[in-house]
Amino acid sequence: MSNTLHIAAIQAHLAWENPAENRNYFDRKISELDHKVDLIVLPEMFATGFSMSPQGRADKGEMLGWMKTKALETGAALAGSLMIEEDGNYYNRFYFVTPEGNVTSYDKRHTFTLAGEDKVYNRGKEKVIVNYKGWKLLLQICYDLRFPAFARNLEDYDALIYVANWPKKRIFAWDTLLKARAIENMSYCIGVNRVGLDGNGYEYNGYSGVYDSLGATLAFAEAKEQTIYATLSKDHLEETRNQLNFLADRDHFSIDL
């Protein structure tokens, strides 16, 4: 178990529906990391951009294999989502891959109806928390951010991780809700977005960030390609939770998945 967790979040310009180009891009970005880290977080659908055309593009294991290779090479876990085909169905799947080759996956629960994602991708049925180096990390994808009941910290997790393709015109909501999720759950919150234009002409301006359990900013990326770094501390969590103890007064409930 580690008392600290060192994070690198790569805010990227994604090549539209081009896994090979994006793989080469992230090869370079990962090789340029100038901090020793425990976890590298990539955006939502980092191999293709937020595409509603998974036919012939959905990953059948190549990009997951690449994630395993990078995790082994760097000694850091890799996290990010991919479009996946499985048994004739498509999923927006968050993979968390450790250096030992262990894979945890989470299928996006809240598919984005405004873009028709619900008509293309099957939605997930489970809330997924991964245990890595003694840290309990809740995996979430983009639109999940708008639904606080699904992310409610009933399990005493340590951090939320949101990977996203969140457009510029709604970026104020992204920025505000990341802080809100950190504050209300008394946990760290990591949000990794993309930049640039996608194949549908939507503009993304990043604003990836890492926030502590009181909502204070530990790292923030502006509207450009950028890698940000942050260190999470168990001491901080224990101190704030013991001193303030807001989670003791939380409501306990179940939700219909």
WOFENSUL-V56001 format. One record per backbone hydrogen bond with DSSP energy under -0.5 kcal/mol. NH is the residue of the N-H (numbers start at 1). CO is the residue of the C=O. E is the energy in kcal/mol with one decimal. If there is no record, write none. Layout:
nh->[NH/NH]
co->[CO/CO]
e->[E/E]
This chain:
nh->[2/5/7/7/8/9/10/10/11/11/12/14/14/17/18/22/23/24/25/26/27/28/29/30/31/32/33/37/38/39/40/41/42/44/46/46/48/49/51/57/58/59/65/66/67/68/69/70/71/72/73/74/75/76/77/78/79/80/81/82/84/85/86/89/91/93/93/94/95/95/96/97/98/101/104/106/108/111/113/115/116/117/119/120/120/121/122/124/128/129/130/132/132/135/137/137/138/139/139/140/142/144/145/146/147/148/150/151/152/152/154/158/159/160/161/162/163/163/164/167/168/170/171/173/174/175/176/177/178/179/180/181/182/183/184/185/186/186/187/188/189/190/191/192/193/195/196/198/201/204/206/207/207/209/210/211/212/215/218/219/221/224/226/228/230/232/234/237/238/239/240/241/242/243/244/245/245/248/249/250/257]
co->[133/232/5/230/39/228/8/41/9/226/10/12/195/48/15/18/19/20/21/22/23/24/25/26/27/28/30/35/6/6/77/8/79/164/43/81/45/45/49/54/54/83/61/62/63/64/65/66/67/68/69/70/71/71/38/97/40/95/43/93/91/59/89/86/84/82/91/106/80/93/104/78/102/98/96/94/92/109/111/112/113/112/116/116/117/117/90/108/126/127/137/130/135/132/130/135/159/128/137/161/163/141/142/143/144/146/147/147/148/149/152/136/136/188/138/190/140/161/192/165/203/167/168/170/170/171/172/173/174/175/176/177/178/179/180/181/182/183/182/158/211/160/209/162/191/12/204/202/198/196/194/205/222/191/219/189/216/212/210/210/208/222/11/9/7/5/3/233/234/235/236/237/238/239/240/240/241/245/246/247/255]
e->[-2.5/-1.9/-0.5/-3.4/-2.5/-2.6/-0.5/-2.5/-0.8/-2.8/-0.7/-0.7/-0.7/-3.4/-1.3/-2.2/-2.7/-2.1/-2.1/-2.7/-2.1/-1.9/-2.4/-2.6/-1.9/-1.2/-1.3/-0.6/-2.6/-1.8/-3.0/-2.8/-3.2/-0.7/-0.8/-1.6/-1.4/-2.9/-2.1/-2.3/-2.7/-3.1/-2.3/-1.9/-2.4/-2.1/-2.1/-2.7/-2.5/-2.2/-2.6/-2.6/-1.8/-0.5/-2.7/-2.5/-2.2/-1.7/-1.1/-2.4/-2.9/-1.2/-3.1/-2.0/-2.4/-2.6/-0.9/-3.5/-2.8/-0.6/-2.7/-3.0/-2.4/-2.1/-2.4/-2.2/-2.6/-1.1/-1.1/-1.2/-1.1/-2.2/-1.3/-0.6/-1.1/-2.9/-3.1/-2.2/-0.5/-0.5/-2.7/-0.7/-2.8/-2.1/-3.0/-0.7/-2.9/-2.2/-0.5/-2.4/-2.4/-2.6/-2.7/-1.8/-2.1/-0.6/-0.8/-0.8/-0.7/-0.8/-2.1/-2.6/-1.6/-2.4/-2.6/-3.5/-1.4/-0.5/-2.6/-0.6/-3.1/-1.4/-1.9/-0.6/-1.3/-2.6/-2.2/-3.0/-2.0/-1.1/-2.1/-2.8/-1.7/-2.6/-2.9/-1.3/-0.7/-0.7/-1.6/-2.4/-2.2/-2.6/-2.9/-2.9/-0.5/-2.5/-1.7/-2.0/-1.9/-2.1/-1.8/-0.7/-0.6/-2.0/-2.3/-2.6/-2.4/-2.1/-3.2/-1.4/-2.8/-2.2/-1.8/-2.3/-1.8/-3.0/-3.1/-1.6/-2.8/-2.6/-2.5/-2.6/-2.3/-2.3/-2.5/-0.7/-1.0/-1.1/-1.8/-1.3/-0.8]
